[in-house]
C-alpha cells in the first residue's frame, strides 16, 4: 500500500500519450474459444481471430492475394496502431517469407509495433522448394525479424514449430511480450517428425554395420520420443520454464495486448531506417 502511494507521487509521464476511447470489436469475443480446432493439423482462418481483437474489427490487409499462407495487415488495438502477421495455412513458403520481410520493413518505416499470431509448422522443405529459393527467402524473413526495432508482441494460438517459430518472432528473437493460448503447442520439431528422424538414423546405422534392425525396439523408441515431445510442447510445460510470459484465456487477448501496448508506449522507440543488411534475392 505504501509503495503504491509513493509511486503515485512520482509524476511519471509516458513518452506517448494514451489514445482516446477505442471502438470494441464487432464480433463476440466468446467465439475465440471455438476458432482453433482440436486437431492442430486442421488449418483455420486467422482473420476470424483478428476480427475479434482489433478495434472495430477493422483490418486493412496487405497483399491478400500473394503468399496466402500468411495474413498481414494494419489495424488498431485499444487505439494503438499495430501491424499483424498471422499464419493462415501452417506452412511458410517463399512467397510468405518475402511478403513478411517487406511488411516488417514497412512497419519499421512507420514506427508501428508488430503482432505475430502463431500457427505454423515451419518453412516448407523438399528439393523443389529448395531449388525455388526457400532457404534464401526464409533467411530474408529471419533477417527482417532480427533487425526490426519496433516492439514485437507474439501470441501462440496453435502450433509453433521449428524455424517457423523463430521466423514468427518466438522467444529466441526477444519479443517484448509473448503469450500462449491453452490450445498452443511449441517445439523445435513436431513429435512424429523427430521420432521419424531418429528412426531413420538408427535404421541407416544398423544397415551400415550389416546388423538386423530391431523393429520392436524402433517402435518403442518412436512411442517414447513422441510421448515426451508431445508432453513438453504443451503450454503449461513451456510457461513453467519461462518460454512465454503466461498462458492466457483467448477471450482476454485484446485486454492483455492493450496493456502490453500501453506499457510499450511508456518509453520512446523508433523503427529501423535501413540497417537490415543484405537481402539475397
C-alpha positions in Angstrom: 0.0 0.0 0.0 2.8 2.4 0.9 4.7 1.6 -2.3 1.6 2.5 -4.4 1.3 5.8 -2.6 5.0 6.6 -3.3 4.7 5.7 -7.0 1.6 7.8 -7.4 3.6 10.9 -6.4 6.4 10.4 -8.9 4.7 12.5 -11.6 5.8 10.0 -14.2 4.8 10.9 -17.8 4.7 8.4 -20.6 6.7 9.1 -23.8 3.5 8.8 -25.8 0.1 9.8 -24.5 -2.7 7.2 -24.2 -5.1 7.2 -27.2 -8.7 8.1 -26.7 -11.6 5.6 -26.4 -11.5 2.8 -28.9 -14.3 1.1 -30.7 -14.7 -2.5 -29.5 -14.7 -5.4 -32.0 -18.0 -6.0 -33.8 -17.9 -9.8 -33.2 -18.5 -11.7 -30.0 -15.2 -12.4 -28.1 -16.5 -15.7 -26.8 -16.2 -17.1 -30.4 -12.5 -17.2 -29.8 -13.0 -20.3 -27.7 -14.1 -22.3 -30.8 -11.9 -21.0 -33.6 -8.8 -23.1 -33.0 -9.6 -26.7 -33.9 -8.8 -29.6 -31.5 -6.5 -31.1 -34.2 -3.8 -28.5 -34.9 -3.2 -30.1 -38.3 -6.5 -28.6 -39.4 -6.0 -25.0 -40.6 -8.2 -22.1 -39.6 -8.6 -18.6 -40.8 -6.7 -16.1 -38.5 -8.9 -13.3 -39.8 -11.6 -14.7 -37.5 -9.3 -14.1 -34.6 -8.2 -10.7 -35.8 -11.8 -9.6 -36.2 -12.4 -10.3 -32.5 -9.4 -8.5 -31.0 -8.8 -5.3 -33.1 -10.7 -2.1 -32.8 -14.0 -2.1 -34.7 -12.9 -5.4 -36.4 -11.3 -3.1 -38.9 -8.3 -4.8 -40.7 -6.6 -3.4 -43.8 -5.0 -6.5 -45.3 -1.6 -6.2 -47.0 -1.2 -8.2 -50.3 -4.2 -10.5 -49.6 -3.7 -12.4 -52.9 0.0 -13.0 -52.5 1.5 -15.5 -50.1 -1.9 -16.5 -48.8 -0.5 -18.8 -46.1 0.5 -15.7 -44.1 -2.1 -13.0 -43.4 -0.6 -9.5 -42.9 -2.2 -6.1 -42.5 -2.8 -3.0 -40.4 -5.2 -2.4 -37.5 -5.5 -0.7 -34.2 -5.8 -2.2 -30.8 -7.2 -0.1 -27.9 -6.3 2.9 -30.1 -2.7 1.9 -30.7 -1.7 1.2 -34.3 -0.3 -2.3 -35.0 0.8 -4.4 -37.9 -0.4 -8.0 -37.8 1.3 -11.2 -39.1 -0.8 -14.3 -38.7 -0.3 -17.8 -40.1 -3.2 -18.9 -42.2 -2.3 -22.4 -43.6 0.5 -23.5 -41.3 3.4 -23.8 -43.7 5.6 -20.8 -44.8 6.6 -20.8 -48.4 8.9 -18.4 -50.4 6.1 -16.0 -51.1 5.1 -15.7 -47.5 8.7 -15.1 -46.4 9.2 -12.3 -48.9 5.8 -10.8 -48.0 6.7 -10.9 -44.3 10.1 -9.3 -44.9 8.6 -6.4 -46.9 5.8 -5.9 -44.3 8.2 -5.8 -41.4 10.3 -3.2 -43.2 7.2 -1.0 -43.8 6.2 -1.2 -40.2 9.7 0.0 -39.2 9.5 2.9 -41.6 6.2 3.9 -39.9 7.2 3.1 -36.3 4.3 0.7 -35.9 4.6 -2.2 -33.4 4.1 -5.7 -34.8 1.8 -8.5 -33.5 2.7 -12.1 -34.5 -0.1 -14.7 -34.3 1.4 -18.2 -34.4 0.0 -21.3 -36.1 2.9 -22.7 -38.1 4.6 -26.0 -38.6 7.7 -24.2 -40.1 9.1 -23.5 -43.5 8.4 -25.8 -46.5 11.1 -28.3 -47.2 12.0 -30.5 -50.2 14.2 -30.3 -53.2 11.5 -28.5 -55.3 11.2 -25.7 -52.8 14.9 -25.5 -52.0 15.6 -25.1 -55.7 12.9 -22.4 -55.7 14.8 -20.4 -53.1 13.0 -21.2 -49.8 16.3 -21.1 -47.9 17.3 -17.6 -49.0 13.7 -16.3 -48.8 13.2 -17.8 -45.3 16.5 -16.0 -44.4 15.0 -12.7 -45.6 12.2 -13.1 -43.1 14.5 -14.1 -40.3 16.8 -11.1 -41.2 13.8 -8.7 -41.1 12.6 -10.0 -37.7 16.1 -10.0 -36.3 16.9 -6.4 -37.3 13.4 -4.9 -36.7 13.5 -2.3 -34.0 9.8 -1.7 -33.4 8.2 -3.5 -30.5 7.1 -7.1 -31.2 4.3 -9.0 -29.5 3.7 -12.7 -30.0 0.7 -14.9 -29.3 0.9 -18.7 -29.8 -2.6 -19.7 -30.9 -2.0 -23.1 -32.3 1.2 -24.9 -33.5 4.5 -23.1 -33.4 7.3 -25.5 -34.5 10.8 -25.3 -35.9 12.2 -22.4 -37.8 8.7 -21.1 -38.3 8.6 -20.3 -34.5 11.7 -18.2 -34.9 10.5 -16.5 -38.1 7.3 -15.5 -36.3 9.4 -13.9 -33.5 9.5 -16.7 -31.0 11.2 -16.3 -27.6 14.7 -16.6 -29.1 14.1 -13.4 -31.1 13.2 -11.4 -28.0 9.6 -10.1 -28.4 8.6 -7.6 -25.8 5.8 -9.9 -24.7 4.9 -13.5 -25.7 1.8 -15.3 -24.6 0.2 -18.7 -25.3 -3.4 -19.9 -25.6 -4.2 -23.2 -23.9 -4.6 -24.7 -27.4 -0.9 -23.9 -28.3 1.9 -26.3 -28.8 5.5 -25.4 -29.5 8.8 -27.3 -30.0 11.9 -27.3 -32.2 10.4 -30.2 -34.1 7.0 -32.0 -34.0 6.8 -35.3 -32.1 6.2 -37.5 -35.2 8.9 -35.7 -37.2 11.5 -36.1 -34.5 10.7 -39.7 -33.9 10.9 -40.4 -37.6 14.3 -38.8 -37.9 15.7 -40.8 -35.0 14.2 -44.0 -36.5 15.8 -43.2 -39.9 19.2 -42.6 -38.4 19.1 -45.8 -36.3 18.0 -47.8 -39.3 20.8 -46.5 -41.5 23.3 -47.1 -38.8 22.3 -50.7 -38.4 22.4 -51.2 -42.2 25.9 -49.7 -42.4 27.1 -52.2 -39.8 25.3 -55.1 -41.5 23.2 -55.8 -38.5 19.5 -56.7 -38.4 17.2 -53.9 -37.4 15.2 -54.3 -34.2 11.7 -53.3 -35.3 10.2 -53.7 -31.9 12.8 -51.5 -30.3 12.2 -49.0 -33.1 8.5 -48.9 -32.3 9.2 -48.5 -28.6 11.7 -45.7 -29.3 9.3 -43.8 -31.5 6.5 -44.1 -29.0 8.7 -42.9 -26.2 10.0 -39.9 -28.2 6.5 -38.9 -29.4 5.1 -39.0 -25.9 8.0 -37.0 -24.4 7.9 -34.3 -27.1 4.1 -34.1 -27.0 4.1 -33.5 -23.2 7.0 -31.0 -23.4 5.3 -29.0 -26.2 2.2 -28.1 -24.1 1.8 -24.5 -23.0 1.8 -25.2 -19.2 5.2 -27.0 -19.5 6.6 -24.2 -21.6 5.3 -21.5 -19.4 6.7 -23.2 -16.3 10.1 -22.8 -17.9 9.5 -19.1 -18.8 9.4 -19.7 -22.5 6.5 -17.4 -22.6 5.0 -14.6 -20.3 1.9 -16.6 -19.4 -0.9 -18.8 -20.7 -4.0 -16.6 -21.3 -7.7 -17.1 -21.9 -8.3 -16.4 -25.6 -11.1 -14.0 -24.6 -8.6 -11.9 -22.6 -6.3 -11.5 -25.6 -7.4 -8.0 -26.5 -7.2 -6.7 -23.0 -3.8 -8.3 -22.4 -2.3 -6.9 -25.6 -3.8 -3.5 -24.9 -2.0 -3.5 -21.5 1.2 -4.5 -23.2 0.9 -1.7 -25.8 0.3 0.8 -23.1 3.5 -0.4 -21.3 5.5 -0.3 -24.6 4.5 3.3 -25.2 5.9 4.4 -21.8 9.4 4.8 -23.5 10.2 6.1 -26.9 11.1 3.7 -29.8 12.0 4.1 -33.4 11.9 1.6 -36.2 14.9 0.6 -38.2 15.8 3.0 -41.0 17.7 0.7 -43.3 20.2 -1.4 -41.4 18.6 -4.7 -42.4 21.8 -5.9 -44.1 21.8 -7.6 -47.5 18.6 -9.4 -48.7 19.6 -12.1 -51.1 17.1 -12.0 -54.0 
